[in-house]
Amino acid sequence: MRNIALIVSYDGTEYSGFQSQPKGNTIQDKLEEAIFLLSGERVKLTGSGRTDAGVHARCQIVNFPTSSSIPIERWTIALNTRLPNDIVVQRAFNVPEDFHSRRRALRKTYRYTINCNRIPDLFRRRYEFHHPTPLDFNAMNSGLQHLLGKHDFSSFTSPLSTKPSHIRTILEVKLEVEKESTSQLTYLANDDNREWDERHYPGKQRGIIHLYVTGTGFLYNMVRIIAGTLIQVGEGKRTAEDMGFILAARNRAKAGPTAVPQGLSLWDVVYDGLDVGSMREPFLDN
């Protein structure tokens, strides 16, 4: 019996999340069906994180046991020919028998993307939240810093959370402003638009921003609620310092709305001894 891990990317737009559901329209269901079509085995795979409906993944790690003798180097291409076009296996590894993609994860990073340009980007609309008015990026970045460390994140999780504890540790946070896109350059060339923004939205900026949150574990809707609250900070409806007060309140009603799912991606997962970032194969065993 082998234990195989896969690095998987997917566009979650058309799916009901990662975790298997009775109707079968999930990433897990599609992967398990592809494995059955390839190996003839019905497996139950484990994922590093359970992304919600409409949420994407750049780097989702899954693993499953198999008695199949198919060489490891054949799994990637063979699975991709049996998967929908919006799910792609990036690499397959033989991993130790005790490897568990969720329990062995040291840290995970989620990214939330917000487009603050006046006009939405047609080709990226499935992967970002379009906010047509400028935001205060500096205030949002300051607000993010209040989340660092070990805290009770009850204010930033759904009331539907079933976890016995809402204490989580956030290791890193970052707000990254993307270099000027074509749509933004078109906007900047229009002096009337720029002057209107400067007059009506002083201290706020346009552009595309990415919020990165890295932690040892996350709660249901946690990053989307953080993003929704930070957007209110960027709008000036809340201050950066309010993020700390909201966190301390441990009350979901004190935080902002749950941001739309399409802006969120599971961006990276880190393990001890598995270099996912470089896509190397440290556990390859031929």
C-alpha atoms as a printed R data frame, in Angstrom:
    type eleno elety resid chain resno       x      y       z
1   ATOM     1    CA   MET     A     1   0.000  0.000   0.000
2   ATOM     2    CA   ARG     A     2   1.380  3.398  -1.003
3   ATOM     3    CA   ASN     A     3   0.513  6.873   0.209
4   ATOM     4    CA   ILE     A     4   0.392  9.375  -2.656
5   ATOM     5    CA   ALA     A     5   0.214 13.155  -2.335
6   ATOM     6    CA   LEU     A     6  -0.919 15.520  -5.070
7   ATOM     7    CA   ILE     A     7  -0.363 19.243  -5.519
8   ATOM     8    CA   VAL     A     8  -3.650 20.508  -6.966
9   ATOM     9    CA   SER     A     9  -4.771 23.875  -8.363
10  ATOM    10    CA   TYR     A    10  -8.377 24.687  -9.136
11  ATOM    11    CA   ASP     A    11 -10.855 27.354 -10.117
12  ATOM    12    CA   GLY     A    12 -13.605 26.883  -7.533
13  ATOM    13    CA   THR     A    13 -16.239 28.976  -9.316
14  ATOM    14    CA   GLU     A    14 -18.450 26.095 -10.407
15  ATOM    15    CA   TYR     A    15 -18.010 23.929  -7.310
16  ATOM    16    CA   SER     A    16 -19.640 23.605  -3.886
17  ATOM    17    CA   GLY     A    17 -16.288 23.785  -2.126
18  ATOM    18    CA   PHE     A    18 -13.524 21.251  -1.612
19  ATOM    19    CA   GLN     A    19 -15.083 18.760   0.799
20  ATOM    20    CA   SER     A    20 -17.229 15.944  -0.570
21  ATOM    21    CA   GLN     A    21 -21.015 16.448  -0.491
22  ATOM    22    CA   PRO     A    22 -23.984 14.230  -1.416
23  ATOM    23    CA   LYS     A    23 -24.580 15.977  -4.764
24  ATOM    24    CA   GLY     A    24 -21.002 15.267  -5.802
25  ATOM    25    CA   ASN     A    25 -20.136 18.706  -7.165
26  ATOM    26    CA   THR     A    26 -16.969 19.305  -5.143
27  ATOM    27    CA   ILE     A    27 -13.249 19.275  -5.838
28  ATOM    28    CA   GLN     A    28 -12.784 16.205  -3.648
29  ATOM    29    CA   ASP     A    29 -15.511 14.320  -5.524
30  ATOM    30    CA   LYS     A    30 -13.952 15.125  -8.919
31  ATOM    31    CA   LEU     A    31 -10.489 14.064  -7.762
32  ATOM    32    CA   GLU     A    32 -11.741 10.806  -6.263
33  ATOM    33    CA   GLU     A    33 -13.677 10.033  -9.439
34  ATOM    34    CA   ALA     A    34 -10.583 10.648 -11.574
35  ATOM    35    CA   ILE     A    35  -8.541  8.346  -9.318
36  ATOM    36    CA   PHE     A    36 -11.211  5.647  -9.718
37  ATOM    37    CA   LEU     A    37 -11.215  6.024 -13.504
38  ATOM    38    CA   LEU     A    38  -7.428  5.676 -13.535
39  ATOM    39    CA   SER     A    39  -6.807  2.966 -10.931
40  ATOM    40    CA   GLY     A    40 -10.168  1.280 -10.409
41  ATOM    41    CA   GLU     A    41  -9.951  2.085  -6.682
42  ATOM    42    CA   ARG     A    42 -12.473  3.974  -4.576
43  ATOM    43    CA   VAL     A    43 -10.325  6.103  -2.296
44  ATOM    44    CA   LYS     A    44 -11.073  8.703   0.357
45  ATOM    45    CA   LEU     A    45  -8.565 11.469   0.007
46  ATOM    46    CA   THR     A    46  -7.591 14.076   2.584
47  ATOM    47    CA   GLY     A    47  -7.030 17.758   1.782
48  ATOM    48    CA   SER     A    48  -4.822 20.295   3.536
49  ATOM    49    CA   GLY     A    49  -7.780 22.692   3.829
50  ATOM    50    CA   ARG     A    50 -11.524 22.822   3.154
51  ATOM    51    CA   THR     A    51 -12.112 25.730   0.797
52  ATOM    52    CA   ASP     A    52 -15.685 27.079   0.575
53  ATOM    53    CA   ALA     A    53 -17.940 27.186  -2.471
54  ATOM    54    CA   GLY     A    54 -16.502 29.509  -5.115
55  ATOM    55    CA   VAL     A    55 -13.058 29.676  -3.474
56  ATOM    56    CA   HIS     A    56  -9.959 28.760  -5.483
57  ATOM    57    CA   ALA     A    57  -6.630 27.079  -4.770
58  ATOM    58    CA   ARG     A    58  -3.210 27.717  -6.214
59  ATOM    59    CA   CYS     A    59  -1.714 25.046  -3.982
60  ATOM    60    CA   GLN     A    60  -3.999 22.480  -2.379
61  ATOM    61    CA   ILE     A    61  -2.250 19.366  -1.068
62  ATOM    62    CA   VAL     A    62  -4.151 16.084  -0.915
63  ATOM    63    CA   ASN     A    63  -3.109 12.535  -0.099
64  ATOM    64    CA   PHE     A    64  -4.671  9.085  -0.379
65  ATOM    65    CA   PRO     A    65  -3.703  5.420   0.079
66  ATOM    66    CA   THR     A    66  -3.529  3.170  -2.970
67  ATOM    67    CA   SER     A    67  -2.520 -0.395  -3.794
68  ATOM    68    CA   SER     A    68  -2.154  0.531  -7.479
69  ATOM    69    CA   SER     A    69   1.173 -0.275  -9.149
70  ATOM    70    CA   ILE     A    70   0.919  2.674 -11.577
71  ATOM    71    CA   PRO     A    71   4.342  4.420 -11.547
72  ATOM    72    CA   ILE     A    72   4.310  7.732  -9.715
73  ATOM    73    CA   GLU     A    73   5.513  9.643 -12.780
74  ATOM    74    CA   ARG     A    74   2.355  8.692 -14.694
75  ATOM    75    CA   TRP     A    75  -0.205  9.944 -12.188
76  ATOM    76    CA   THR     A    76  -0.076 13.671 -12.991
77  ATOM    77    CA   ILE     A    77  -0.816 13.504 -16.715
78  ATOM    78    CA   ALA     A    78  -3.148 10.527 -16.362
79  ATOM    79    CA   LEU     A    79  -5.300 12.278 -13.748
80  ATOM    80    CA   ASN     A    80  -5.395 15.542 -15.699
81  ATOM    81    CA   THR     A    81  -6.848 13.757 -18.729
82  ATOM    82    CA   ARG     A    82  -9.679 12.535 -16.478
83  ATOM    83    CA   LEU     A    83 -10.359 15.793 -14.628
84  ATOM    84    CA   PRO     A    84 -12.424 18.835 -15.662
85  ATOM    85    CA   ASN     A    85 -10.364 21.662 -17.191
86  ATOM    86    CA   ASP     A    86 -10.728 23.810 -14.064
87  ATOM    87    CA   ILE     A    87  -8.920 21.281 -11.828
88  ATOM    88    CA   VAL     A    88  -5.238 20.574 -12.477
89  ATOM    89    CA   VAL     A    89  -2.828 18.216 -10.728
90  ATOM    90    CA   GLN     A    90   0.562 19.935 -10.667
91  ATOM    91    CA   ARG     A    91   2.620 17.066  -9.266
92  ATOM    92    CA   ALA     A    92   2.302 13.615  -7.680
93  ATOM    93    CA   PHE     A    93   4.580 12.297  -4.905
94  ATOM    94    CA   ASN     A    94   5.090  9.068  -3.040
95  ATOM    95    CA   VAL     A    95   5.011 10.148   0.598
96  ATOM    96    CA   PRO     A    96   5.633  8.286   3.861
97  ATOM    97    CA   GLU     A    97   2.814  6.113   5.161
98  ATOM    98    CA   ASP     A    98   2.145  8.465   8.088
99  ATOM    99    CA   PHE     A    99   1.964 11.618   5.943
100 ATOM   100    CA   HIS     A   100  -1.368 13.431   6.442
101 ATOM   101    CA   SER     A   101  -1.899 16.544   4.314
102 ATOM   102    CA   ARG     A   102  -3.929 18.390   6.964
103 ATOM   103    CA   ARG     A   103  -2.350 17.273  10.239
104 ATOM   104    CA   ARG     A   104   1.229 17.549   8.992
105 ATOM   105    CA   ALA     A   105   0.812 21.073   7.592
106 ATOM   106    CA   LEU     A   106   2.961 23.586   9.479
107 ATOM   107    CA   ARG     A   107   1.343 26.696   8.003
108 ATOM   108    CA   LYS     A   108  -1.093 27.747   5.309
109 ATOM   109    CA   THR     A   109  -1.406 31.004   3.400
110 ATOM   110    CA   TYR     A   110  -4.601 32.425   1.940
111 ATOM   111    CA   ARG     A   111  -4.728 35.344  -0.495
112 ATOM   112    CA   TYR     A   112  -7.677 37.689  -0.993
113 ATOM   113    CA   THR     A   113  -7.630 39.947  -4.075
114 ATOM   114    CA   ILE     A   114  -9.482 43.264  -4.381
115 ATOM   115    CA   ASN     A   115  -9.678 45.328  -7.572
116 ATOM   116    CA   CYS     A   116 -10.254 48.996  -6.699
117 ATOM   117    CA   ASN     A   117 -10.122 50.281 -10.253
118 ATOM   118    CA   ARG     A   118 -13.148 52.012 -11.704
119 ATOM   119    CA   ILE     A   119 -13.707 49.336 -14.362
120 ATOM   120    CA   PRO     A   120 -13.653 45.587 -13.572
121 ATOM   121    CA   ASP     A   121 -11.141 43.347 -15.320
122 ATOM   122    CA   LEU     A   122 -13.154 41.045 -17.587
123 ATOM   123    CA   PHE     A   123 -10.488 38.349 -17.602
124 ATOM   124    CA   ARG     A   124  -9.914 38.289 -13.832
125 ATOM   125    CA   ARG     A   125 -13.440 38.780 -12.558
126 ATOM   126    CA   ARG     A   126 -13.628 35.153 -11.335
127 ATOM   127    CA   TYR     A   127 -10.575 35.625  -9.115
128 ATOM   128    CA   GLU     A   128 -10.998 39.035  -7.493
129 ATOM   129    CA   PHE     A   129 -13.566 41.217  -5.783
130 ATOM   130    CA   HIS     A   130 -14.284 44.392  -7.748
131 ATOM   131    CA   HIS     A   131 -14.629 47.409  -5.444
132 ATOM   132    CA   PRO     A   132 -15.289 50.357  -7.804
133 ATOM   133    CA   THR     A   133 -14.276 53.097  -5.365
134 ATOM   134    CA   PRO     A   134 -10.780 53.731  -3.946
135 ATOM   135    CA   LEU     A   135  -9.636 52.347  -0.588
136 ATOM   136    CA   ASP     A   136  -7.120 53.478   2.006
137 ATOM   137    CA   PHE     A   137  -4.423 50.831   1.547
138 ATOM   138    CA   ASN     A   138  -2.259 52.139   4.389
139 ATOM   139    CA   ALA     A   139  -5.101 51.890   6.906
140 ATOM   140    CA   MET     A   140  -5.930 48.384   5.730
141 ATOM   141    CA   ASN     A   141  -2.322 47.279   6.133
142 ATOM   142    CA   SER     A   142  -2.212 48.766   9.632
143 ATOM   143    CA   GLY     A   143  -5.440 46.981  10.515
144 ATOM   144    CA   LEU     A   144  -4.001 43.647   9.372
145 ATOM   145    CA   GLN     A   145  -1.165 43.896  11.892
146 ATOM   146    CA   HIS     A   146  -3.604 43.618  14.825
147 ATOM   147    CA   LEU     A   147  -4.285 40.002  13.838
148 ATOM   148    CA   LEU     A   148  -0.730 38.759  14.339
149 ATOM   149    CA   GLY     A   149  -0.167 36.239  17.099
150 ATOM   150    CA   LYS     A   150  -2.290 33.743  19.005
151 ATOM   151    CA   HIS     A   151  -5.851 34.945  19.616
152 ATOM   152    CA   ASP     A   152  -9.449 33.863  19.978
153 ATOM   153    CA   PHE     A   153 -10.863 34.589  16.497
154 ATOM   154    CA   SER     A   154 -14.546 34.168  17.416
155 ATOM   155    CA   SER     A   155 -15.274 37.606  15.908
156 ATOM   156    CA   PHE     A   156 -13.878 36.415  12.588
157 ATOM   157    CA   THR     A   157 -15.658 33.116  12.109
158 ATOM   158    CA   SER     A   158 -19.126 32.099  11.042
159 ATOM   159    CA   PRO     A   159 -21.705 31.260  13.749
160 ATOM   160    CA   LEU     A   160 -21.949 27.933  11.898
161 ATOM   161    CA   SER     A   161 -18.415 26.991  12.948
162 ATOM   162    CA   THR     A   162 -18.338 23.614  14.688
163 ATOM   163    CA   LYS     A   163 -14.796 23.895  16.056
164 ATOM   164    CA   PRO     A   164 -14.580 23.478  19.863
165 ATOM   165    CA   SER     A   165 -11.939 26.218  20.069
166 ATOM   166    CA   HIS     A   166 -11.594 29.412  18.065
167 ATOM   167    CA   ILE     A   167  -8.024 30.064  19.175
168 ATOM   168    CA   ARG     A   168  -5.700 30.280  16.179
169 ATOM   169    CA   THR     A   169  -2.205 31.635  15.501
170 ATOM   170    CA   ILE     A   170  -1.530 34.074  12.663
171 ATOM   171    CA   LEU     A   171   2.153 34.053  11.741
172 ATOM   172    CA   GLU     A   172   2.356 36.608   8.931
173 ATOM   173    CA   VAL     A   173   0.118 39.193   7.264
174 ATOM   174    CA   LYS     A   174   0.819 41.359   4.257
175 ATOM   175    CA   LEU     A   175  -0.910 43.770   1.901
176 ATOM   176    CA   GLU     A   176   0.641 43.813  -1.557
177 ATOM   177    CA   VAL     A   177  -0.200 46.417  -4.201
178 ATOM   178    CA   GLU     A   178   0.016 45.005  -7.710
179 ATOM   179    CA   LYS     A   179   1.949 46.880 -10.355
180 ATOM   180    CA   GLU     A   180  -0.223 49.044 -12.569
181 ATOM   181    CA   SER     A   181  -2.479 47.019 -14.838
182 ATOM   182    CA   THR     A   182  -3.689 48.013 -18.285
183 ATOM   183    CA   SER     A   183  -7.078 49.062 -16.896
184 ATOM   184    CA   GLN     A   184  -5.418 51.207 -14.235
185 ATOM   185    CA   LEU     A   185  -3.126 52.878 -16.772
186 ATOM   186    CA   THR     A   186  -6.165 53.779 -18.851
187 ATOM   187    CA   TYR     A   187  -7.761 55.300 -15.764
188 ATOM   188    CA   LEU     A   188  -4.641 57.250 -14.791
189 ATOM   189    CA   ALA     A   189  -4.452 58.764 -18.253
190 ATOM   190    CA   ASN     A   190  -7.820 60.395 -17.629
191 ATOM   191    CA   ASP     A   191  -7.059 63.507 -15.541
192 ATOM   192    CA   ASP     A   192 -10.744 64.225 -14.956
193 ATOM   193    CA   ASN     A   193 -11.239 60.845 -13.269
194 ATOM   194    CA   ARG     A   194  -8.115 61.229 -11.167
195 ATOM   195    CA   GLU     A   195  -8.981 64.728 -10.019
196 ATOM   196    CA   TRP     A   196 -12.535 63.652  -9.169
197 ATOM   197    CA   ASP     A   197 -11.170 60.802  -7.009
198 ATOM   198    CA   GLU     A   198  -8.682 63.070  -5.255
199 ATOM   199    CA   ARG     A   199 -11.487 65.473  -4.405
200 ATOM   200    CA   HIS     A   200 -14.072 62.914  -3.286
201 ATOM   201    CA   TYR     A   201 -11.804 60.166  -1.841
202 ATOM   202    CA   PRO     A   202  -8.857 61.961  -0.188
203 ATOM   203    CA   GLY     A   203  -6.172 59.626   1.114
204 ATOM   204    CA   LYS     A   204  -7.500 56.639  -0.824
205 ATOM   205    CA   GLN     A   205  -5.985 54.771  -3.745
206 ATOM   206    CA   ARG     A   206  -6.979 52.776  -6.766
207 ATOM   207    CA   GLY     A   207  -5.311 49.603  -7.977
208 ATOM   208    CA   ILE     A   208  -5.325 45.871  -7.332
209 ATOM   209    CA   ILE     A   209  -4.333 44.663  -3.877
210 ATOM   210    CA   HIS     A   210  -3.684 41.241  -2.395
211 ATOM   211    CA   LEU     A   211  -4.203 40.461   1.289
212 ATOM   212    CA   TYR     A   212  -2.034 37.566   2.466
213 ATOM   213    CA   VAL     A   213  -2.768 35.817   5.757
214 ATOM   214    CA   THR     A   214  -0.532 32.975   6.971
215 ATOM   215    CA   GLY     A   215  -1.391 30.861   9.980
216 ATOM   216    CA   THR     A   216  -1.149 27.434  11.533
217 ATOM   217    CA   GLY     A   217  -4.888 26.919  11.060
218 ATOM   218    CA   PHE     A   218  -8.073 28.731  10.066
219 ATOM   219    CA   LEU     A   219 -11.773 28.792  10.950
220 ATOM   220    CA   TYR     A   220 -14.878 28.677   8.755
221 ATOM   221    CA   ASN     A   221 -15.098 31.912   6.699
222 ATOM   222    CA   MET     A   222 -12.259 33.401   8.765
223 ATOM   223    CA   VAL     A   223 -10.244 35.014   5.954
224 ATOM   224    CA   ARG     A   224 -13.337 36.243   4.124
225 ATOM   225    CA   ILE     A   225 -14.626 37.964   7.277
226 ATOM   226    CA   ILE     A   226 -11.195 39.503   7.840
227 ATOM   227    CA   ALA     A   227 -11.261 40.766   4.234
228 ATOM   228    CA   GLY     A   228 -14.800 42.122   4.571
229 ATOM   229    CA   THR     A   229 -13.870 44.001   7.741
230 ATOM   230    CA   LEU     A   230 -10.670 45.376   6.229
231 ATOM   231    CA   ILE     A   231 -12.620 46.688   3.245
232 ATOM   232    CA   GLN     A   232 -14.678 48.734   5.703
233 ATOM   233    CA   VAL     A   233 -11.409 50.046   7.165
234 ATOM   234    CA   GLY     A   234 -10.317 50.990   3.658
235 ATOM   235    CA   GLU     A   235 -13.620 52.776   3.084
236 ATOM   236    CA   GLY     A   236 -13.169 54.802   6.265
237 ATOM   237    CA   LYS     A   237 -16.161 53.211   8.000
238 ATOM   238    CA   ARG     A   238 -13.813 51.762  10.625
239 ATOM   239    CA   THR     A   239 -10.312 52.636  11.827
240 ATOM   240    CA   ALA     A   240  -7.280 50.368  11.702
241 ATOM   241    CA   GLU     A   241  -7.370 50.204  15.510
242 ATOM   242    CA   ASP     A   242 -10.920 48.841  15.347
243 ATOM   243    CA   MET     A   243  -9.493 45.512  14.149
244 ATOM   244    CA   GLY     A   244  -7.940 45.007  17.576
245 ATOM   245    CA   PHE     A   245 -11.155 45.931  19.380
246 ATOM   246    CA   ILE     A   246 -13.183 43.586  17.174
247 ATOM   247    CA   LEU     A   247 -10.743 40.746  17.843
248 ATOM   248    CA   ALA     A   248 -10.920 41.316  21.607
249 ATOM   249    CA   ALA     A   249 -14.748 41.373  21.555
250 ATOM   250    CA   ARG     A   250 -14.935 37.692  20.455
251 ATOM   251    CA   ASN     A   251 -18.315 38.489  18.902
252 ATOM   252    CA   ARG     A   252 -19.088 37.881  15.222
253 ATOM   253    CA   ALA     A   253 -21.618 40.747  15.218
254 ATOM   254    CA   LYS     A   254 -18.795 43.245  15.834
255 ATOM   255    CA   ALA     A   255 -16.951 42.408  12.598
256 ATOM   256    CA   GLY     A   256 -17.778 43.338   9.024
257 ATOM   257    CA   PRO     A   257 -19.504 41.285   6.320
258 ATOM   258    CA   THR     A   258 -18.194 38.050   4.850
259 ATOM   259    CA   ALA     A   259 -16.434 39.058   1.629
260 ATOM   260    CA   VAL     A   260 -17.480 37.340  -1.604
261 ATOM   261    CA   PRO     A   261 -15.753 33.996  -2.238
262 ATOM   262    CA   GLN     A   262 -14.204 34.600  -5.665
263 ATOM   263    CA   GLY     A   263 -11.474 36.860  -4.281
264 ATOM   264    CA   LEU     A   264 -10.074 34.095  -2.047
265 ATOM   265    CA   SER     A   265  -7.451 31.476  -2.910
266 ATOM   266    CA   LEU     A   266  -5.611 28.889  -0.858
267 ATOM   267    CA   TRP     A   267  -2.185 30.144  -1.854
268 ATOM   268    CA   ASP     A   268   0.458 27.992  -0.190
269 ATOM   269    CA   VAL     A   269   0.913 25.130   2.270
270 ATOM   270    CA   VAL     A   270   4.194 24.418   4.068
271 ATOM   271    CA   TYR     A   271   5.372 21.076   5.419
272 ATOM   272    CA   ASP     A   272   8.511 19.880   7.118
273 ATOM   273    CA   GLY     A   273  10.562 18.082   4.454
274 ATOM   274    CA   LEU     A   274   8.228 18.720   1.516
275 ATOM   275    CA   ASP     A   275   9.279 21.671  -0.655
276 ATOM   276    CA   VAL     A   276   5.944 22.466  -2.305
277 ATOM   277    CA   GLY     A   277   7.109 25.881  -3.458
278 ATOM   278    CA   SER     A   278   9.741 24.582  -5.828
279 ATOM   279    CA   MET     A   279   7.638 21.563  -6.847
280 ATOM   280    CA   ARG     A   280  10.547 19.232  -6.090
281 ATOM   281    CA   GLU     A   281   9.965 15.562  -5.289
282 ATOM   282    CA   PRO     A   282  11.801 14.847  -2.001
283 ATOM   283    CA   PHE     A   283   9.693 11.767  -1.281
284 ATOM   284    CA   LEU     A   284   9.997 10.230  -4.770
285 ATOM   285    CA   ASP     A   285  10.633  6.538  -4.269
286 ATOM   286    CA   ASN     A   286  11.259  4.572  -7.451
